[in-house]
């Protein structure tokens, strides 16, 4: 859709395997074809970095710099209607990155959030269902930041406090000064951790309807999809009705667990240990769902998050589909194509194009070189 924010142009120098490329994209579907290991995912990674300020593959920035180089240059032109914005980043192998927005330096990396949003589909998404609780926490937190960038500050603050608190516990709480420091860190953990937990609870509540609808569309039949937010520190499941009690529950749990934490030298209480348990027709999706059901649920999570982000922010994220169709049978591939939202989509494939798609551009990537094929 022409009015939606989309990446209109992308310049890369010494980024991953790309020595230098200059690409333009339309607001619709672009297919990026090529054999494995040629740079398709790296190109999506660059678009994702422009949106999030970090790799969606979870690697450090140093890994993005081409071997033997000191820095990678990334420039992205984002267009929304008549408005055009320019992001310029020097991603360094060593030292701090330098990031400009419309020629002005960004004091904090998180200030670029909201320039453009992305929804990433990858073959690893099955871990959203089959993997441990951390995969679902990450999904919730990334979606939370996408719909409300202010939660990035809470997430960063919580991780900082958790790191400091664990360091204090590891060295041992030996005297009154240590206990006073622990008390201060407890309150900071309640502040940032409580904010993060409340955001997750509100998000889980808003996701319920879109998730069930997306799953029905992909599976071809309605099912009851339920998500239960489990927090040991709350004494049981949490939902939106208990949002106001989060701080008090977290503070009380820290007090109750203090002796045990000092003995074990580890923070045992907080949203870093929470679980979002998903079920299909009252069956645990991790242990009692078929592989096909799990894959449909993983796709539904991405589609539901995308739709909710569009609803809450007023604009659709850019879809990044990284070789997703290679993992799907014909039925699920067709269902995903039928339910792909409108807006800019970059789709990578090592094989043929999935039936039913109609790209406005086709590019081929080989050894870091990009050529137009149609």
PyMOL commands that set and color helices and strands:
alter all, ss='L'
color gray80, all
select helices_A, chain A and resi 40-52+61-64+109-112+123-130+133-147+151-171+176-219+232-234+240-264+271-273+291-313+325-327+330-339
alter helices_A, ss='H'
color red, helices_A
select strands_A, chain A and resi 6-15+18-24+29-33+71-80+83-92+98-101+104-105+118-122+225-231+236-238+275-280+283-284+318-322+345-349+361-366+369-372
alter strands_A, ss='S'
color yellow, strands_A
deselect
rebuild
show_as cartoon
